[in-house]
Amino acid sequence: MRQAVPTPRAIRRGAAAAAVAAALLAAAAPTVPARADSGPGSAADTSPPVRIDRKDPDLKLRSGAELAPGRVLDIKSVVETGDGDERREDTNVAVTFALQAEVLFDKDSSSLGTAAHAKIRAIADEVTKQRATTLRVFGFTDNLGSTAHGVELSKERANAVQRQLAEDVGSSGVSYQIRGYGELFPIADNATEEGRRKNRRVEVSFPRHG
């Protein structure tokens, strides 16, 4: 009797079936945590480095696609006083000052205190230095009291800071965006007094020149 010789097609089908079976067995096997010394480059790693086929079509851009333009990362510098009363943030495009409400106002008040004028004057000097023509003055509160009261108080405080800024900058060519956000956008946890104190603040920001 002649012995049947498998055809190339049958061999390929058998190999594919064997691969599927091996994959199913591997999936059913329990996961064994890797040893700390078994990673790439470790003493226990004897496998050769993975070779990358530079001609692999999966590594190429599809037809019509283009690489995104390069950009400079927006690096931020943050300087804050030890007590957290003042904070300055610098990025490639903007400067932001944040002053805690206690530095500027009495409790639940929107009238500037005597210490506030020197703080705002320092911001005005930086505005002049940066030749900024658009300033944003935003007020914020903690989450105590009603939402409506917080929004109103934060806006009144932002307005008070803006009026003093306009006087110190002394330029009619500067425009202002004024907002009162109340308890929105906290920067600290309102569950503690320390956090609420940081959230009660006025922020002044403007574009950076050069």
Secondary structure, DSSP 8 states (H G I E B T S, - for coil): -------HHHHHHHHHHHHHHHHHHHHHS------TT-STTSTT--S------TT-GGGS--TT------------EEEE-TTSSEEEEE-SSEEEEEEEHHHHB-TT--SB-HHHHHHHHHHHHHHHHHT--EEEEEEE--S-S-HHHHHHHHHHHHHHHHHHHHHHH--TT-EEEEEE-TTSS-SS-TTSHHHHHHHSEEEEEEE---
